[in-house]
Amino acid sequence: MRITGGQVFDLEQGFVQRDVCTNGLLITEASGDDTVLDASRCYVIPGLVDVHFHGCVGEDFSDATPDGLQKIADFELSQGVAYLCPTGMTLPEDQLTAICRTTAAHRSKNSGGAEVVGAHLEGPFLCMAKKGAQNGDYLHDPDPAMLKRLQEAAEGCVKLVTLAPEQPGSIEFIRAAAELGIHVSVGHTVAGYETAKAAFEAGADHATHLYNAMPPLAHRDPGVIGAAWEVPSVKAELICDGIHIHPAVVRLTFGLFGKERMIIISDSLRATGMPDGEYPFGGQMIEVHGNRATILGHPETLAGSVTSLMGCLRQAVSFGIPMADAVRACTYNPAQSIGIDGRAGTLDVGKEASIVLLDQEDLSIQAIIFKGQAV
């Protein structure tokens, strides 16, 4: 296939006009057949990578059902998201184990839809004061042995775990996670600057949905946000659904951290792609009105988003983030953050041919190619 006439995402140059060729799986120097796809008036971008989302179309990753995970993968690919790292909640260990086993089994089947590249354990190693929509009954102190058991159940595909670093044993936990090949993200925390800085210097390299479920940046107490900025290896997640973060703060944060360190996430719930109403989430109920989801009976407590990652990309652009920077934050940066950038996240020769064509005017999806095959 030869994709021609489009504005092609380039990590260094932004967008350039050139052809993109595939051989049926990979991006190549020359086309593997005579198929030509006209991308005139389109942006040509890599398939998106979501490293923090819970579900969609009525399904939740934490339910640990094979059919549910398949429906999630199918819907996400239809939205231009090619690589998924779905996210579990704060739950008992037996349910977390089921989540991990379901993930491993799904990966072994290769049954279509977006690729589930791993799992993100957002709980249970969080703090009560900033648990947000997590179920406090199942919070757990950082436990390297438990994390090892979960990684074994997942057959090595846990990629990311969120941690409140003020909890006892956090530094040892961060080091143990690294030995298991798991990245640690600081979040759902009341940690101050010194505690957060120590966690990042020990190897934590993410900040979970920056600003949400953590102390604010203050001029005499910079907290997690200030500590994350000071350690160059740390990437910051940002929910760009138009609800969780004010547009001015989205612009400010891209300016502060730079395009190289920003990760746009959806943090989407099972209500994504569904009508308004009440839905279960992590052992609680949420209510959805438009694109706002809150804990039932607690309208001030946001529960996550009901916007897909592609929707968040569009929101970021509408907020004034340059298109190339928004695309990078939805593709290469998240791929790099979980170690799959060798095959995903750019349109360089040798990468997997997972490609999305977007109309240059309204960013609507015009075509999706997943690993060389039209969707």
N, C-alpha and C positions, 0 to 999 in steps of 0.2 A: 504493500500500500504506500502511496505517496500522498501526503497532505500538503496542499499547495495553496498559496495566495493569502495565508493568514499572518497575523502578528504573533510570533512565537515567543513564549517566555524563555528568557535567558537569565541565569543567575547573576551574571556580572553586568549585562547591558540593559536589563529590563525587558523590552520587547524588540525583536528584530524580525524583519521579513525574510523568511527562508523556508525551504521545504523541510518536512519531517518524513523520513522513510522508515518503514518497518518490514521485517521479514516474517511476520506472523506471530512473533513473541517479543522480540527486542527492537529497539531503535537502531537503525543501521545507516551506513553511508549511502546505500542505494536501495531502491524498492525491491521487495522479494517477488512482486507480481505486477500486473498491469493495472491494478486498481488505483484510481485517482479520486481523492476526496477534496472537493473545492472548499477552501476555508476563507474565501473572500469575505471581508467585513466581520471576521471573527478573531477573537483571541484564541490561541492554541496553548493550552496549559497542561501541566501534569495532572493526573488523577489526584484528588485531595487525600490527605492523611489526617484522620481524627484520632487523637490519643486520649480524649476524655469525653465520653458520652455514654449514656446508660441504656438507651433504647429508642424505639420509634414504632409506629404503626401498631400500637397496642401491646408490644412485646418489650420485656425488660431483660437485659443480660443476666441480672441477678436471679431470675427465675430458673436459670440453668436448664432450660428445655432445648433439645436439639432443633425442634421445629421453629421455636421462637428465634433462636440464633440465626437460623437460615433465613427467616423472614426479614430480620434486621439486616443481614448481609445483602439480600436482594434489594431492599428499599434503598439502602445507602448507596449502592452502585447506581441506582436509577437517579440519584441526586449528584452524581459525579464524584462520590467518595470511593476511592479504589482500595484503600488500605485502612483497616480498623484496628484499634486497640480498645475494645469496649471495657467499661468500667463497672466494677462491683461496688457494693455498698457496705456499711458496717453491719455485719451479720454474724451469726454463730459460725464456728470453724467448720462444722459439717456442711453448712450451706456454701461457704466459701470454697470448700473442697469440691463440692459438686460443680460450682462455677468453673473451677480450674479444669476438672475432668471433662466437662462439656466442651470447653475451649480446645483442649488437646484432641478430643475425638473429632470435632468439627474440622480442625486443621488437617487431620489425617484423611478425611473423606474428600476434600477438594470438590465440594458439591455445587459450586457456582456462587454468583454474587460477589460482592467485594471480598477481598482476602482479609480474614481475621488473622492479623500478624502476631497477636498476643493478647494479654490482659493487663488492665490497670486496676490495682486494688486500692480504691480510695479510702477504704476502712479496713480494719477497725482501730488502727493505731493513732487515734485522734484525741483531742481534748473535749471535755464535756461542754465547756463554756462557748466553744465555737463549732459545735457539732452541726449546726444548721439543720438540714433536713435528714441528717443521719440519725439512726436509732441509738440513743444513749445507753440502752440496756445491754448492748453488745460491744461497747467500747472496750479496748484491751490495751494494756501497756505494751510498748514495743517488745517483740518476742522473736528473736532470731530463729529459734527452733521451730516455732509455728510457721514463720515465713518459709523456712526450708521445706517443711511438710507440704505447704501449698505449692511451692515451685515444683516439687516432685510430682504432685498430683497433676500439675499443668504440663508435665513433661518438658519443663524448661521454658515455657512460653510466657511466664509473667515478666512483663517488660518494665513495669513502673509501679511504685507503691507510694502512697501519700502518708506523711508522718508529721505529727505535732512534736517538734524537737525539744519542747520543755518536759516531755514525759521521761521518766527514769529509764536509763539505758539506751538513749537515742543514738549517741555517738557509736557505740558498739553495734547497734542495729544497722546504721548506715554502712559501716564497714562490712558487716556480714552480708548485707544486700548486694554490695559490689562483688563479693566473692561468688554470689549466686547469679551474677549477670543481670541484676535488677537495678534500675535507676530509682533514686529516691527524690520525691517531690515534697517540699515543705508546704503544709496547708492545714486548714481547720485547726488553727493554733492561736494561742495568746502570747507566743514567744516574743520577747523583746529583741532589740538589735543584737546584743552580744550572743544570746543563745542561738538566734538564727544564723549569725555570721559563723559561729563555731560549726553548725551543721553543714553549711555550704563549704566551709574549708575542709570538713571531713569527707566530702564527696557528694553530698546532695547537690543535684544539678538542675532541679526544676522548682518552680513556685506554682502551686495549684491555684487555679483561677485567681490571679493576683487581685487584691483589694477585697475580694469576697471571702468571708470566714477567716479574717485575720485583722489585727489592729491596723488602723490607718497610718499613713505616713505623717509624722508630726515633726516640727522643726527641732524639738529637743528629744524626741524619741522616734528615730527613723524606722524602727521595727523590722519586720521581714522584708518590706519593700526596699528600704535603704540598704539592708544587708545583701539582698539579691542583686541589686544594681552594682554593688562594689566587687562582686566575684564574677569575673568575665565568663566563666564556664556555665553560669546559671542562665537558663531560658525561662521566660515568664509566660504562663498561659493567660489568655484573656478571653472572656466570653463576650463576643460582639453581637449580641442579639438585640441590642437597643434597649434592654431592660436592666441588665446587671451593671452596666458601666455607662456613664454619661459620655456622649461623643467627644467632648473636650478632653476628657480623661483618656479616652482611647488615643487621641492624637498626641496628648502629652506623653503617654507611656511609650508609644512608638518613637517619639523624639528622645526620650530618656534612655531607653534600652537599645535603640537602634534596630533597624530591620533584621539584622542577623540574629537577634535574640528573642524575637517575639513569636509566640505560637498562638494562633487563633484556635479556640476549641468551641464546640457547640454545647457541651454539657447537656445534651438533649435527653429528654425523658420519653417514656412509652407513649405519651400523649402527642408527640411529634407526628404530624401527618394524620391526626385524629381530630374530631370535633371537640368543642368546649364540653366540659363536664368534670366528673370526679374520677380519679384513677388511683390505684394502689402504687406506693413507691417506698421501698425499703421498710416494709412493715407499718407504714403510715398511709394516710390518704392525702392526696393533693387535689386542688381544684384549679382548673384552667379556664381563663377568660382571655380570648384573643391570643396574644403571644406572651402572656404572663402566667406563670405557674407558682402557686404558693401552697404551704401546708394548710390543710383544711382547718378552719377555725382560727388560723393565725395569718391573716392577710399581709402582715408585715414581713413574713419569713419566706423568702424566695426558695424554691425547691429545685431549681435547675431551669433549663430552657426548653422551649418547644419549637426551636428553630434549627434547621439542618446546618451543617457546616457550610454548604454552598450559600445558604441564606445569610450566614454570618459574614462570609466573604463579601457578599453584596452590601450588607450593612456597613462593613468597615470602609468600603469604597465610598458609600454615600456620606460617611462621616468625614471624608477628606483624606483618607489613607491612599497613597498612590497605588494604582492597580497592581503594579509589579511587586510592591512591598506586601500587599494583602495576599497575593498569590503565594509569595515565598513563605509567609506565615502560616499558610494552609497546606503547604506541600513539603518543600525542602527542610525547613526548620523542624517540624514535627518528625519527619522521617529521620533526620540526623539525631534527634533527641532520644530515639529508641533504637538506633543502630541499623536502620534499613535503608540509609541513604546510598548505599552501594548499588541498589537496584531500583530505587524509587525516588521521587521528589524533584527530578529535573527531566529535561528532554534531551539529555546528552546521549551520544552514540554509546551503545552497550547497556543502557538502562532498559527496564521493562517498558513495553509500549502501552502504557496506561495513560490515556490522553483524553482531554475534554475540550470541545469547541464551544466557546461562549460568544453570543452576539455582542458586538462592540458597543451597541447602544444601551441595551437593557440587561446585559449579562445573563440572558436566558440560555439554557443548554440547547445547542444545536446538534451535537453528536457526542457519543461516548464510545471510546475504544478501550477495552480492558485486555491487557496483555496481548495486543495485536488483533483482537476480535471485536467487531462492531457489536454494541449492546442494543 
